[in-house]
Amino acid sequence: MKYSPRNILKSELIRNTSVLITGTVIAQLISILLQPFLRRFFSAEAFGTFAVYMSMVGIAAVVSTFRYDDAIVLPRNDKESANLVALSLLFNFAISLFFLIVIILLKGRIIRFLNLPSTFPASLLYLIPLSVFLINTYQSLNYWLIRKKKYFSVSLNKMIRRGTEAVAQVLFALFKNPKGLIFSDIIGQIANVTAIAVQGLKSGFNFKLVSVTKLKYVYRKYSDFPKYNLIPAFMNSCSFYLPPVLINKFYSAEFTGYFDLSKLVLSIPVAFVATAISNVLLQQISEKYNSRKSILHDLKPIFFIVILISIAVVLVISFFGVDLFKFIFGNEWELSGKISRIMVWSFALSFLVSSFSCLFFSMRKIKTYSVWQCLYLIAILCLLLFRNIEFVEFVKIYVIIEVICYTALTCLLVYIVSQYEYSLKRGKI
């Protein structure tokens, strides 16, 4: 197969990815284009506090389905998949309720440990379990839509979520409500879950397919997901969300706000492209892996696109990062531009790996991925040794750790795909 522009555009994988990317781009643009406005109404401290809040939600959300949602696209029949959705929702409700009880009992200690500003109302912690429940309800149903190849619906739901959140953010900003960032996120999530529930029913999901017997069956059949991926996924989530928490604890919510803006801007390629690619690859590669077919023709064109985007991002941020941040967000965000020039290298690698990380699940290499996740968390926890250095130096240490870890993961991906393709050729001999 020749990788001409015409052949690439004819690829089903590229077409499906394009649908998801289009919806994701529009949804994320709604949020990102509002940032210059919001950054002038909400302080760096407000954004830093919001970043810590979302970090706690992110860490908690990764465990609340026991990772059974990752298996929803894998079964050969819809009945089995529907029971995986139901099982994920049951775990999600139970774990979210558990988090609520913990917060009720320990909210004072949690606030002191996180070094949250004195202006942060303790009652806002109660919204964390609600956010966790809403996020994972959406994620479970989203996997169902991906399984059914309802990529337009997936894109539409993303736009509904971001559009609703944006309207709420503007209203809270105009009324100068410092809690508006958190409230807007909740409102957006509620709209998102409502939309995807309707889409899920339209695409054939029905609770009549669910039974206690079948729930027990899928619980046992896919037990490798909680056994081998729950703790490592939790570790991976901690690795991603702990840096803002540590910066808030070691420095202040203001510095966390600067870090959060840099992270937001540098994550745009991941939000726009990598997530969409990964979602489509998960379904496409799962089918080919089950049929013992080559996957190289699907991966190569995607790889070329990802590399080009990575190079472009590194060049733009390295040469124009500081000026862009000052012009777009205001002079007070100059520090975000400076640290973005440091962080861009790790985020470029993260973008590359995030686009293809679903291969570990599609190709049943969960244990291998789990080992890397454990090592990644250990590396991130090494940041605890650098709490007494200057903020910019702390960011440099963080980037070095990220680059080393993602380089190792890239090598693992190359090895896994090479071994699979070699096994196919050996089987034909």
Sequence and secondary structure as in RCSB ss.txt:
>XXXX:A:sequence
MKYSPRNILKSELIRNTSVLITGTVIAQLISILLQPFLRRFFSAEAFGTFAVYMSMVGIAAVVSTFRYDDAIVLP
RNDKESANLVALSLLFNFAISLFFLIVIILLKGRIIRFLNLPSTFPASLLYLIPLSVFLINTYQSLNYWLIRKKK
YFSVSLNKMIRRGTEAVAQVLFALFKNPKGLIFSDIIGQIANVTAIAVQGLKSGFNFKLVSVTKLKYVYRKYSDF
PKYNLIPAFMNSCSFYLPPVLINKFYSAEFTGYFDLSKLVLSIPVAFVATAISNVLLQQISEKYNSRKSILHDLK
PIFFIVILISIAVVLVISFFGVDLFKFIFGNEWELSGKISRIMVWSFALSFLVSSFSCLFFSMRKIKTYSVWQCL
YLIAILCLLLFRNIEFVEFVKIYVIIEVICYTALTCLLVYIVSQYEYSLKRGKI
>XXXX:A:secstr
    HHHHHH HHHHHHHHHHHHHHHHHHHHHHHHHHHHHHS HHHHHHHHHHHHHHHHHHTTTTTTGGGGTT  
SSHHHHHHHHHHHHHHHHHHHHHHHHHHHHHHHHHHHHHT  TTS GGGGGHHHHHHHHHHHHHHHHHHHHHTT 
HHHHHHHHHHHHHHHHHHHHHHHHTT TTHHHHHHHHHHHHHHHHHHHHHHHTT  GGG  HHHHHHHHHHTTHH
IIIIIHHHHHHHHHHHHHHHHHHHHT HHHHHHHHHHHHHHTHHIIIIIHHHHHHHHHHHHHHHHTT   HHHHH
HHHHHHHHHHHHHHHHHHHHHHHHHHHHH GGGHHHHHHHHHHHHHHHHHHHHHHHTTHHHHTT HHHHHHHHHH
HHHHHHGGGGGTTS HHHHHHHHHHHHHHHHHHHHHHHHHHHHHHHHHHHHHH 
